[in-house]
Every structure is written in C-alpha cells, then in structure tokens.
Amino acid sequence: MLIGANGLLGGPVLQAFLNSNAFNVTAAMRGQDAVISMVPGNLSGSQITLIDAAIAAGVQRFIPSEFGPNTRNPKVVDVVPSLPAKVQVAEYLMSKESSMSWSILITMNFDLSAKSVTFVDGGGNPVTMTTLPKTGKAGVAMLQHKEETKNQYVFVHSFHTSQKEVLTAIENVDYPHKWRVEYQTAQEVLDTGYRKLEKGDFTGNFHLVAGDAGG
C-alpha cells in the first residue's frame, strides 16, 4: 500500500481521515504486505497513527516518509524543522521491531525537469544526488530484498559530484539548451527557507536541505 498526501488538499484530507472515527485505517491496510508512506514533511508525526494501524493489520514492512537528507546526522536535523518528527518516527519504528519490520530510504533528489539551478556557495562543493527515477527503483528494490533491508537505513545515490559538474554534464547532453543559473550563499538559501516556513510555505524545507548540503 502506498500512502501519499501531496498538493494543497492532500495534507488536510489525510489528517481528517486519521482523526476520524468513521474511517478504519487498520481495515484499509489489512492484507497488505508493506506500507510505503509518502506524506509531506509537515505531517511526519501523523505516521505514528499509520504505524499502529499497520501493526494491528498484520503488515510486515513499513517504509516511512524519508526520501531525503540523512536524519541520523544531528547537524542536518538541527537545520530542517520537519526532520525531528522524522527522527521520532524512526525511533518509534525501532521500538516496534518485534511486531513489524521497517526500512528507511535516504536520498538527495535532483530534479532534471526544472532546467534551472541555484549554485550554493559557487556550486563547487561535493554533494550526493539521487535522480527521482532511481529513488522509485530503490523503493521497489528494498521490498524485493526484504531480509537485506530489514530494520535498516538504506542509502542511495546516483552521483557524488558537485553542482557545477552535474550542470556541465547535463548541458553537454541537452545541447543546445542552456540552463538558467543563479548564485546564492548557503546562508542566503537557508534564510529563504526559514522565511518560507514562517509564512506556512513548506517548500522552504527544500531550501534548508539545499543550503545545508551545498554549503
């Protein structure tokens, strides 16, 4: 079972269902081998309810909504406000290992469709990136290798490179198209992220992750 709640209405609708006594989450999960959660970062804490429902339904494997920076690194967690809740979810899953196994996928996604990039601190610092298709394939592979990934953090990457090197390679393949490049310091990117979050715009989390990874 794949649980996703994105877009303007996805989060509020999911939260309403989780809070409703009229909807039996456990019944919906019954008969499923695995549950993959794709809930947005601001709803990470709601996964506790999903985990309890999955255990009650007899689900064998739960994959929480991570698919981003390494939440085992305290320095990263301190930067992004949505990450402490993800850490709590991971710890809760670990406490329930006797009832249900788990796997956590750590990636740093790179969107090739945007055709624009913001170089952080010049774009020359080494970073780890994962394409969106590879993230999806990694999720499938985790379920195909249940024992190897049981109760494990799984780290996936497509490139270990720099923003400049990635852009050069892309433009060589995508010739004659040129990407739009902007330049910001890591602190400027972080500040943008925090301002967005203060306004309730959770896309600010992407800026925080980029500022931390590229700086």
C-alpha positions in Angstrom: 0.0 0.0 0.0 1.3 3.4 -1.0 0.1 6.3 1.1 0.6 9.8 -0.4 -0.8 13.2 0.6 0.6 15.9 -1.6 -0.6 19.2 -3.1 -2.8 21.8 -1.5 -5.5 19.4 -0.2 -3.5 16.3 0.4 -2.3 17.1 3.9 -5.5 18.3 5.4 -7.5 15.5 3.9 -5.1 12.8 5.2 -5.2 14.4 8.7 -9.0 14.5 8.6 -9.1 10.8 7.8 -6.6 9.9 10.6 -8.7 11.9 13.1 -12.0 10.4 12.0 -13.5 7.6 14.0 -15.6 6.8 10.9 -12.6 5.6 8.9 -10.9 2.4 9.9 -7.2 2.8 8.8 -6.4 -0.7 10.1 -9.1 -2.3 7.9 -7.8 -0.5 4.8 -4.3 -1.9 5.5 -5.4 -5.5 6.2 -4.0 -7.9 3.7 -1.1 -5.7 2.7 2.5 -6.9 2.9 4.0 -3.5 3.1 3.0 0.2 3.6 5.1 3.0 1.9 4.4 6.4 3.4 4.9 9.4 1.2 3.2 12.0 3.5 4.8 15.5 3.4 7.3 16.6 6.0 4.8 18.7 8.0 2.7 15.6 8.6 5.6 13.3 9.6 4.2 13.0 13.1 0.9 11.5 11.8 2.8 8.4 10.7 2.7 7.1 14.3 -1.0 6.5 13.8 -0.3 4.8 10.5 2.4 2.6 12.1 0.0 1.5 14.9 -2.7 0.7 12.3 -0.2 -1.2 10.2 0.9 -3.4 13.1 -2.8 -4.1 14.0 -3.4 -5.1 10.4 -0.5 -7.5 10.3 1.6 -5.5 7.8 5.1 -7.0 7.6 7.1 -3.9 6.5 6.7 -0.1 7.0 8.7 2.4 4.9 8.2 5.9 6.4 8.3 9.1 4.5 12.1 10.0 4.5 13.5 10.0 0.9 15.7 13.0 1.7 18.7 14.0 3.8 20.4 11.8 6.4 18.3 12.1 9.5 20.9 10.2 11.5 23.1 13.3 11.3 22.2 15.6 14.2 23.7 18.7 12.4 21.2 18.1 9.5 18.3 17.6 11.8 19.0 20.8 13.6 18.8 22.8 10.3 15.4 21.5 9.0 12.4 21.9 11.4 10.5 19.0 9.8 13.3 16.4 10.5 13.0 15.9 14.3 9.5 14.5 13.7 11.0 12.0 11.2 13.6 11.0 13.8 10.8 10.3 16.3 9.0 8.2 13.7 12.2 6.2 13.1 12.7 5.7 16.8 9.1 4.6 17.2 9.5 2.0 14.4 12.7 0.7 16.1 10.7 0.2 19.3 8.1 -1.9 17.4 10.6 -4.2 15.6 9.2 -7.2 17.4 5.8 -6.6 15.7 6.8 -5.2 12.3 10.0 -4.6 10.4 10.9 -1.3 8.7 13.3 0.2 6.1 14.3 3.9 5.7 15.5 5.2 2.3 17.9 8.1 2.4 18.4 10.1 -0.8 19.2 13.6 -2.0 17.0 14.2 -5.0 17.9 16.1 -8.2 15.0 17.3 -10.5 16.1 17.3 -14.1 12.9 18.8 -15.4 13.4 22.3 -13.9 16.2 23.4 -16.3 17.3 25.9 -13.7 19.7 25.6 -10.8 20.8 27.7 -7.9 24.5 27.3 -7.2 25.2 27.3 -3.4 28.5 28.9 -2.4 29.6 28.8 -6.0 28.4 25.3 -6.8 31.8 23.6 -6.4 31.3 21.8 -3.1 30.9 18.0 -3.3 27.3 16.7 -2.8 25.4 13.5 -3.1 22.5 13.5 -5.5 19.8 10.9 -6.5 17.6 11.1 -9.5 13.8 10.8 -9.0 13.5 7.6 -11.1 16.3 6.0 -9.1 14.5 6.8 -5.8 11.5 5.0 -7.1 13.5 2.0 -8.2 15.3 1.9 -4.8 11.9 1.7 -3.1 11.0 -1.3 -5.2 14.3 -2.9 -4.6 14.0 -2.7 -0.9 10.8 -4.7 -1.0 12.5 -7.2 -3.4 15.3 -7.7 -0.9 13.3 -7.8 2.4 15.9 -9.6 4.5 18.9 -7.5 3.4 16.9 -4.2 4.1 15.1 -5.4 7.2 15.3 -2.7 10.0 18.0 -0.8 8.1 18.7 2.6 6.8 19.3 2.3 3.1 21.5 4.9 1.4 21.1 5.5 -2.3 22.8 7.9 -4.7 23.2 8.5 -8.4 26.1 10.9 -8.3 28.8 12.0 -5.9 29.8 15.2 -7.5 29.3 19.0 -7.5 26.5 21.2 -8.8 28.9 22.6 -11.4 29.9 19.2 -12.7 26.3 18.0 -12.9 25.3 21.1 -14.9 28.2 20.7 -17.3 27.3 17.1 -18.0 23.6 17.9 -18.4 24.2 20.8 -20.8 26.6 18.6 -22.9 23.8 16.1 -23.3 21.0 18.6 -23.7 22.8 20.9 -26.2 21.9 23.5 -27.4 19.7 24.2 -24.4 21.2 26.2 -21.6 20.1 26.1 -18.0 19.3 29.2 -16.0 21.9 29.6 -13.2 21.5 31.7 -10.1 24.1 32.2 -7.3 23.5 32.3 -3.6 25.4 31.7 -0.4 24.5 28.8 1.8 23.2 31.3 4.4 21.1 33.1 1.8 19.5 29.8 0.8 18.9 28.9 4.5 17.4 32.3 5.2 15.0 31.9 2.3 13.9 28.6 3.6 13.2 29.9 7.1 11.2 32.8 5.7 9.1 30.5 3.7 8.4 28.3 6.7 7.4 31.3 8.8 4.7 32.1 6.1 3.5 28.5 6.2 5.2 27.6 2.9 6.7 24.1 3.5 8.7 24.3 0.3 11.1 26.1 2.5 12.3 22.7 3.7 13.8 22.2 0.2 15.9 25.4 0.6 17.1 24.3 4.1 18.2 21.0 2.7 20.0 22.6 -0.3 21.6 25.2 1.9 22.9 22.6 4.3 24.1 20.1 1.6 25.7 22.7 -0.7 27.3 24.9 1.8 
